[in-house]
Amino acid sequence: MNLAVGSYLAAIDMGSNSFHLLIAQREFDGWRAIHTEERRVQLAAGSDTGRLQSEAQHRALQCLRDYREIIARYAISEIHAVATASLRDVSNAEPFLSLVEGELGVRPTIISGEREAELVFRGVTAGLLSPNDGQYLVVDIGGGSTELAWGSATQMHGGVSVDVGCLRYLRHFPGGELQQRYFAAARDAAAKSFRHALADFPVSFTASPPQVIACSGTALAVGQVLMAQPGYPQSAGIRSMELRGLAADLSFFNSVEEVHYPGLAEDRRSIFASGVAIVLALFEVLNIDTMQLSQRSLREGIIENRLA
């Protein structure tokens, strides 16, 4: 069913670390964002036991109550809610989804990693101001997984989801200690997973190196810290030399909780070291010097997919 011009719709991305809300309005030639919001929920915290923890569920439901209040300010025609890595492999996902449905009035869809990669790719590439004829690799480093999607500005050719995420990778820092050997273990484990995943991509992927664009909280947090450094170009994205310097600088902290930098949000401090390790692993596996950044991601892909 086509939505009339002027109609409002909402997209909710229930990620492993953060929940995102996007309210969009249909226009003649597309749509425009009316309201965006991000909340750190850490739904996947403690779920390595195979179950969502009650504290995490409480945080999630409170966030969704707040989102419902925001949504109620608009004449919303549709709400599209998706859940990702945090709900794919837990035994109590269905009871939790029933609670969510009671709050939102709609039941979220648990999407596969491949579907997530597809929607992220669509959301990011649809927002390119001046797309070229080359290839793009879109990277979404989340709390529980990383999506890698490759293609042109108009079509995705391949996408995979890898069990590498900044929240999941806190397990490489036992007791929250931030030692270089723990950081190296996280980086090496991520690199191994990425090499295995990218081995399934066709030869043409490596024959013509793509432009790499990263989105979502982890990469954006790294970019914000780098851009807060004196003299760092604001449009440079993430550069290899400065990223390596940042990774080395983390050794001055004793624990992941102590990490603090200008430009780093308070709620990102504890997962920043694991995030840097994952980004650095991607730089090494892809052998790149620069990673561009995009503010668009899965939530925009949900809207683009609905209005296509």
KEVEXLO-580026 format. One line per 2 residues: for each residue x, y, z of N, C-alpha, C. Coordinates in steps of 0.02 Angstrom, whole numbers. Atoms other than C-alpha are relative to their C-alpha. Layout:
// residues N
X:Y:Z:X:Y:Z:X:Y:Z | ...
***
This chain:
// residues 308
42:-60:0:0:0:0:44:62:0 | -38:-62:3:67:170:-49:-23:48:56
16:-50:-51:76:301:87:-11:67:-33 | 15:-65:28:0:469:48:55:50:18
-47:-53:-15:112:621:38:-22:36:63 | 15:-31:-64:122:699:210:-9:-49:56
8:51:-51:99:534:301:64:-9:40 | -57:13:-44:212:492:448:7:-75:11
-13:69:-19:294:325:483:62:-1:45 | -55:4:-48:416:268:617:38:-65:-11
-43:58:3:563:149:611:37:-5:67 | -35:12:-63:635:72:770:50:-57:-11
-53:49:5:801:-19:768:19:-20:71 | -15:25:-66:818:-126:925:67:-36:-2
-66:28:5:1006:-153:920:24:-31:65 | -28:34:-59:1114:-252:1040:24:50:53
-24:-51:-47:1188:-94:1117:-48:59:6 | 42:-60:0:1074:50:1066:-65:-13:-37
63:-2:36:893:75:1013:-4:66:-36 | 6:-60:41:860:200:874:-72:10:-22
66:-18:25:700:290:828:7:51:-55 | 4:-48:55:669:379:663:-72:8:-20
67:-16:25:506:465:622:9:39:-65 | -9:-29:67:493:509:437:-68:22:-27
60:-23:33:367:603:331:7:-10:-75 | 1:12:73:322:552:153:-4:66:-37
2:-58:43:359:684:22:-11:-22:-72 | 12:17:70:327:694:-165:58:-40:-30
-59:32:30:505:642:-207:40:-42:50 | -36:41:-49:548:535:-56:-27:10:70
20:-10:-70:545:571:130:50:45:34 | -46:-39:-41:621:680:263:-6:-21:73
-1:19:-71:672:644:442:-32:56:41 | 35:-47:-44:559:728:570:29:-3:70
-27:8:-67:632:657:730:45:-61:2 | -45:57:-10:781:546:773:21:-2:73
-20:8:-70:832:476:940:39:-64:8 | -40:59:-16:960:354:1009:4:-8:75
-7:14:-71:962:271:1179:46:-61:9 | -41:58:-17:1095:158:1252:-40:-45:46
41:48:-37:1000:4:1311:41:-61:22 | -41:60:-12:1129:-137:1302:-45:-61:12
46:57:-5:994:-267:1272:39:-66:2 | -38:63:3:1128:-398:1238:45:-11:61
-44:8:-58:1220:-370:1403:-19:-62:40 | 12:61:-38:1237:-537:1490:-34:-56:-38
37:50:38:1151:-632:1350:44:-57:-26 | -44:56:19:1303:-744:1323:-21:-63:38
29:57:-34:1207:-857:1443:-53:-35:-42 | 52:27:43:1083:-886:1302:-69:27:15
64:-30:-19:946:-781:1383:9:75:10 | 1:-71:-16:902:-597:1390:-6:8:76
2:-12:-72:934:-533:1566:-58:46:17 | 59:-39:-20:789:-457:1662:15:75:3
-18:-71:-3:883:-294:1690:2:31:-70 | -4:-24:69:915:-277:1503:-70:8:-29
69:-5:24:732:-311:1465:-35:61:29 | 31:-58:-32:679:-179:1590:23:64:-34
-25:-60:34:793:-49:1508:-31:7:-69 | 28:-2:68:727:-96:1336:-73:23:1
71:-17:-3:544:-84:1385:-10:73:21 | 5:-70:-20:571:84:1471:16:46:-59
-18:-39:60:656:151:1314:-59:0:-49 | 54:4:48:512:90:1206:-63:36:24
56:-41:-27:384:170:1322:12:73:-18 | -17:-69:17:476:334:1296:-9:13:-74
9:-8:73:479:306:1108:-73:3:-18 | 72:0:14:293:269:1110:-30:69:15
25:-67:-17:262:438:1194:19:50:-55 | -22:-44:54:363:525:1058:-42:-13:-63
39:19:58:271:429:921:-71:27:5 | 69:-22:-10:104:480:997:-10:73:-17
6:-71:18:141:662:956:-16:9:-74 | 11:-4:72:121:622:771:-56:-47:-20
52:45:27:-17:545:667:36:-54:-41 | -40:52:32:89:392:630:-44:-51:-35
37:49:39:22:281:492:26:-71:12 | -30:67:-7:144:137:519:60:5:47
-60:8:-41:274:80:645:34:-64:-22 | -39:58:20:411:-36:584:57:-10:50
-51:13:-51:516:-113:723:37:-65:-17 | -40:60:14:659:-235:695:49:-12:57
-50:21:-50:771:-331:815:55:-37:-38 | -57:27:37:944:-390:767:36:-54:41
-40:54:-28:1086:-493:841:-20:-19:71 | 15:14:-71:1029:-478:1022:-56:-50:10
58:45:-8:871:-580:990:4:-63:-44 | -3:57:47:930:-705:859:12:-67:34
-22:64:-29:1002:-835:976:-15:-6:74 | 18:6:-71:918:-813:1146:-65:-39:6
57:45:-8:790:-935:1213:-64:35:21 | 60:-35:-24:672:-806:1286:-18:61:-43
16:-55:46:655:-694:1133:-75:10:-8 | 72:-5:14:471:-733:1103:-39:32:58
35:-35:-55:408:-687:1278:17:74:4 | -19:-70:-1:507:-526:1268:-35:38:-56
33:-33:56:434:-484:1097:-74:12:16 | 70:-10:-20:260:-507:1170:-7:61:46
0:-58:-43:302:-379:1304:9:64:-41 | -12:-58:44:367:-260:1170:-63:16:-39
62:-11:37:208:-283:1069:-52:34:44 | 46:-32:-46:109:-234:1222:15:74:10
-20:-70:-8:207:-71:1233:-11:40:-65 | 0:-36:64:215:-25:1048:-64:-9:-40
58:15:42:58:-104:977:18:-37:-63 | -23:40:57:163:-193:845:53:-48:25
-50:50:-20:271:-348:858:63:9:-43 | -61:-8:40:452:-320:806:18:-63:-38
-24:55:41:526:-429:671:74:-13:15 | -71:17:-7:688:-521:708:27:-13:-70
-26:7:68:786:-499:548:67:-36:1 | -63:37:6:930:-608:490:58:50:-10
-58:-42:10:1106:-540:480:6:23:-72 | -4:-18:71:1098:-544:290:-51:54:-17
51:-51:12:936:-445:289:21:66:32 | -25:-61:-31:1012:-321:410:52:34:-44
-52:-28:44:1162:-298:295:-32:33:-60 | 35:-28:58:1044:-268:149:-33:67:16
34:-62:-19:943:-135:240:50:55:18 | -52:-49:-16:1099:-49:307:30:28:-65
-29:-22:64:1173:-43:132:-47:48:-36 | 49:-42:34:1013:29:62:-5:68:34
6:-62:-36:1001:159:199:59:47:-11 | -60:-41:8:1180:218:178:8:25:-72
-13:-20:70:1195:218:-12:-54:46:-28 | 53:-45:24:1027:303:-38:13:72:21
-15:-67:-24:1098:451:57:63:30:-28 | -62:-27:29:1256:473:-47:-15:63:-41
12:-63:35:1264:653:-108:24:-2:-72 | -27:3:68:1372:615:-259:29:-70:-12
-23:68:11:1380:427:-292:40:-6:-64 | -41:11:59:1510:364:-415:-16:-69:-29
13:64:33:1517:215:-530:40:-57:31 | -41:52:-32:1636:121:-415:-39:-43:48
29:46:-48:1605:-7:-281:4:28:71 | 3:-22:-69:1559:24:-100:-2:-61:46
7:48:-54:1584:-80:56:-28:38:59 | 32:-33:-57:1463:-26:192:9:-44:62
-17:35:-62:1513:-75:369:-42:27:57 | 40:-20:-59:1397:-72:520:24:-41:59
-25:34:-60:1486:-116:683:-48:15:57 | 48:-8:-54:1353:-144:814:25:-28:65
-18:28:-65:1349:-209:991:11:-75:-3 | -5:73:3:1325:-391:943:26:-28:-64
-23:25:65:1372:-406:760:24:57:-44 | -22:-47:51:1454:-321:613:-27:-23:-67
25:15:66:1370:-313:444:47:29:-53 | -43:-20:56:1475:-303:285:-40:-9:-64
40:4:61:1382:-262:124:37:34:-56 | -40:-24:56:1462:-237:-45:-44:8:-62
37:-10:61:1393:-165:-207:13:68:-29 | -4:-66:30:1367:-12:-315:-47:46:36
44:-48:-33:1272:144:-268:-73:-18:-9 | 71:16:15:1113:67:-340:-19:-73:15
17:71:-10:1127:-119:-301:52:-34:44 | -45:40:-41:1200:-229:-165:15:-66:-35
-20:62:32:1299:-376:-232:9:-57:49 | -10:52:-50:1334:-469:-71:3:30:70
-1:-25:-69:1315:-453:116:5:-57:50 | -7:51:-52:1363:-549:272:-5:34:68
0:-22:-69:1341:-533:459:50:-41:39 | -54:32:-36:1486:-574:574:-12:11:75
11:-5:-72:1474:-610:761:57:38:34 | -51:-44:-28:1590:-466:803:-35:65:18
32:-62:-22:1523:-321:907:33:28:62 | -37:-33:-54:1586:-195:1034:-24:-24:69
25:26:-64:1474:-262:1174:20:-73:8 | -20:71:-2:1505:-444:1131:74:-8:14
-73:7:-6:1693:-414:1125:28:25:66 | -24:-15:-68:1702:-352:1304:26:-62:34
-24:62:-29:1733:-535:1342:76:-8:-7 | -72:3:9:1911:-510:1279:38:42:52
-30:-42:-52:1942:-389:1424:-24:-25:69 | 24:29:-62:1921:-499:1579:5:48:59
1:-46:-57:1870:-402:1732:1:73:-20 | -3:-69:23:1865:-247:1623:70:28:-5
-69:-24:4:2055:-237:1625:19:18:-71 | -20:-23:67:2129:-140:1480:75:-7:-8
-70:15:13:2294:-224:1445:12:-7:-75 | -15:5:71:2381:-221:1277:-11:-70:-27
10:69:24:2375:-411:1266:-75:-16:-10 | 72:10:8:2186:-407:1290:-25:36:-62
19:-38:59:2167:-271:1159:21:-37:-64 | -26:36:58:2276:-371:1038:-41:-63:-13
40:60:8:2172:-527:1070:-67:16:-32 | 63:-21:30:2012:-434:1029:9:18:-74
-14:-19:70:2088:-359:870:12:-62:-43 | -17:60:39:2157:-528:813:-61:-44:-11
61:41:7:1993:-619:846:-47:31:-52 | 43:-34:48:1896:-488:748:29:-8:-71
-32:7:65:2022:-495:605:-11:-69:-30 | 11:69:23:2006:-684:594:-71:-9:-26
71:6:22:1816:-672:584:-13:37:-64 | 10:-40:61:1822:-536:453:32:-33:-61
-32:34:56:1946:-631:344:-42:-59:-24 | 41:57:17:1836:-784:350:-63:22:-37
61:-25:32:1680:-684:305:13:27:-70 | -15:-32:65:1761:-587:163:25:-51:-51
-22:51:47:1829:-748:88:-57:-23:-45 | 58:20:41:1652:-781:24:-17:52:-53
13:-51:50:1653:-619:-76:36:-18:-65 | -31:18:64:1693:-637:-263:68:34:-10
-67:-27:15:1866:-604:-335:-4:73:-20 | 6:-68:23:1803:-443:-413:-1:51:58
1:-44:-58:1783:-372:-237:71:25:16 | -68:-19:-15:1971:-373:-207:36:27:-61
-32:-24:61:2017:-342:-388:-9:75:-10 | 13:-72:4:1937:-170:-381:-21:24:69
14:-18:-69:1950:-106:-202:-56:51:6 | 58:-44:-7:1788:-24:-145:15:59:46
-2:-54:-49:1762:139:-53:-36:-26:62 | 27:27:-62:1731:91:128:-36:56:39
41:-48:-38:1591:181:222:-26:-36:62 | 23:29:-62:1556:145:404:-56:43:29
56:-36:-30:1399:191:499:-12:-26:70 | 21:20:-67:1319:174:671:51:19:54
-32:-29:-59:1383:206:846:74:-12:8 | -71:16:-13:1551:117:856:46:41:-44
-43:-36:47:1630:191:700:-8:76:10 | 11:-71:-10:1550:361:730:34:25:63
-34:-19:-62:1618:364:908:75:7:-11 | -71:-5:16:1794:329:845:14:63:-40
-9:-59:41:1774:464:714:-6:64:41 | 10:-60:-41:1712:591:842:60:14:44
-60:-9:-41:1862:561:955:58:25:-43 | -54:-22:44:1983:580:810:-11:73:-22
14:-68:24:1896:738:747:5:52:56 | -9:-47:-57:1909:813:922:74:16:11
-71:-14:-6:2099:807:905:17:64:-39 | -18:-62:34:2178:975:858:28:-14:-70
-26:4:68:2205:992:671:-27:-58:-41 | 26:57:38:2110:834:622:-56:25:-46
51:-24:47:2006:870:464:-69:-29:17 | 67:21:-21:1820:863:504:-34:-47:-50
31:42:51:1776:775:342:44:-59:-20 | -48:52:19:1919:649:342:-23:-70:16
20:67:-21:1824:504:419:50:-27:50 | -50:31:-44:1941:382:506:62:-15:-43
-63:11:36:2123:381:449:43:-49:38 | -38:55:-29:2240:235:479:52:23:51
-54:-21:-44:2386:329:557:-27:24:68 | 28:-26:-62:2280:421:685:-37:-55:39
33:56:-33:2179:263:721:50:-42:38 | -52:39:-34:2338:168:763:28:37:61
-21:-40:-57:2393:311:874:-49:-4:57 | 52:5:-51:2227:304:965:2:-69:34
-4:67:-28:2244:115:988:58:-5:49 | -58:1:-44:2417:138:1064:-13:41:63
14:-45:-56:2354:278:1176:-45:-33:52 | 44:34:-47:2225:162:1255:38:-36:56
-39:35:-51:2367:77:1350:11:41:62 | -7:-43:-59:2371:227:1468:-57:-10:50
56:12:-45:2205:171:1543:6:-70:29 | -4:65:-33:2194:28:1667:-61:-44:-11
62:39:10:2014:-23:1634:-42:33:-55 | 42:-26:53:1884:-3:1499:-46:56:26
44:-51:-29:1778:102:1618:35:67:8 | -39:-62:-10:1918:231:1638:9:40:-64
-13:-32:64:1927:272:1453:-40:65:-7 | 33:-63:12:1888:454:1418:41:42:-49
-31:-43:50:1925:570:1273:-47:57:-16 | 44:-52:28:1861:736:1209:-38:-29:-60
40:25:55:1718:694:1091:-32:-67:13 | 28:66:-15:1678:527:1174:-58:6:49
59:-3:-43:1502:513:1246:10:-44:61 | -6:36:-63:1490:455:1426:-23:-72:-6
27:68:4:1385:303:1380:37:-44:-49 | -41:40:46:1517:245:1254:67:-20:30
-67:10:-28:1666:241:1371:18:-74:9 | -17:69:-18:1656:59:1427:8:-45:-61
-4:43:60:1640:-11:1250:46:31:-54 | -40:-34:51:1760:109:1163:61:-40:-19
-61:38:15:1916:1:1178:-14:-59:-46 | 17:56:43:1831:-151:1104:-20:24:-69
18:-29:64:1760:-40:967:61:19:-42 | -62:-18:35:1933:28:922:34:-63:-26
-32:62:21:2001:-150:915:-34:-28:-62 | 37:26:58:1864:-200:792:12:43:-62
-13:-44:57:1887:-47:681:71:-11:-26 | -69:11:21:2075:-75:679:7:-67:-37
-2:65:34:2049:-257:631:-25:6:-72 | 26:-10:68:1945:-202:481:51:37:-44
-51:-35:38:2081:-80:426:54:-48:-22 | -54:46:16:2209:-219:432:-22:-52:-52
24:51:46:2103:-349:343:-13:29:-70 | 16:-31:64:2045:-229:207:60:37:-31
-60:-36:23:2217:-146:194:-18:68:-28 | 23:-67:21:2141:28:186:34:54:42
-28:-58:-36:2204:200:237:-54:44:29 | 54:-45:-21:2036:286:258:-67:-36:0
68:26:-3:1859:240:310:-46:61:7 | 47:-55:-4:1722:365:272:-56:-16:49
53:9:-50:1577:391:393:-67:24:-27 | 67:-20:19:1390:401:367:-44:1:62
47:-5:-55:1256:458:488:-61:-45:-11 | 57:42:17:1130:346:399:16:-73:14
-12:70:-16:1106:163:442:-63:-41:-10 | 56:47:6:976:26:470:-67:35:0
66:-33:-5:833:141:520:-19:35:-65 | 14:-32:65:850:240:358:-14:-53:-53
13:54:47:857:76:263:-71:-27:6 | 68:23:-10:692:24:340:-49:47:-36
44:-49:32:611:185:279:7:-4:-76 | -11:5:72:690:173:106:-34:-62:-29
30:62:24:631:-7:89:-76:5:-2 | 74:-6:-2:452:37:139:-26:45:-54
25:-49:48:437:184:21:24:-12:-71 | -26:13:68:524:105:-128:-58:-14:-48
***
